[in-house]
């Protein structure tokens, strides 16, 4: 008889990690300041599935949280044809706390391929002040700093596609969705920032907590996943045992 826990464990191990779209900016040393516009950049690393095949309706999300419980703060853009454009300009929002705990997630229109930037720093509204990540260790034991941040609702970030190539179709620029500093579900930083470093959040709403399996933005690289067909094959094989 097949043990359900074994199936779940096998699915986690079977998660295929394969680079397709490779984010190049922001990176681990990047520092953004609220109210300024910055480019979000990516390239095709020429590993199947190619960007030209799978990334014609890309969504970009602004994220925070730990590696296994990522929290979506807002959708930056939808419908981006990454096969024709290689950058997206976005106005940096005001966040709390100002720290190296933010990153972007890219998802292909097929729903099976994802990529992440590394965590980067957003300063306070003065363009200078920052605090260390509230946590220094990931839930799986990796020594990678993280925290749960939030977007102030006082400023709505905007963005635009920028490329030498002309994109077909339209790109939806998503308005900012404010998020509270502590989500209703998911992890809460063990050492939450307090005092003046943690700016007040205006009329915030609850962010979406998104659990992931062995896929993690970090200070050393970027990854993408493509899992649906492979996972289904593993499940069927195990159920037939």
Number of C-alpha atoms within 10 A of each C-alpha: 7 10 9 11 9 11 15 12 10 15 19 14 12 14 17 17 15 17 21 26 31 23 26 17 19 22 21 17 12 13 16 20 22 19 17 12 17 17 18 21 18 20 17 19 14 13 12 14 17 15 22 16 12 22 26 21 18 24 23 24 21 18 28 26 28 29 23 20 20 23 28 23 27 22 18 27 23 20 18 28 25 24 20 17 20 21 22 20 16 20 20 22 27 24 26 27 30 29 25 26 26 27 24 25 22 24 22 26 18 14 12 14 24 27 26 26 29 27 30 21 23 28 23 23 17 9 15 12 14 20 17 16 23 21 20 16 15 17 14 10 8 11 13 18 20 24 27 29 32 33 29 23 20 14 17 17 23 18 20 18 20 16 12 9 10 11 17 11 10 11 17 14 19 18 15 20 21 24 26 22 27 16 19 13 13 18 18 17 18 10 11 16 20 9 7 8 15 19 20 16 19 13 11 17 18 18 24 18 20 15 15 13 13 14 20 22 24 24 16 11 16 20 21 24 20 21 18 13 9 13 18 11 12 14 14 10 10 15 12 8 7
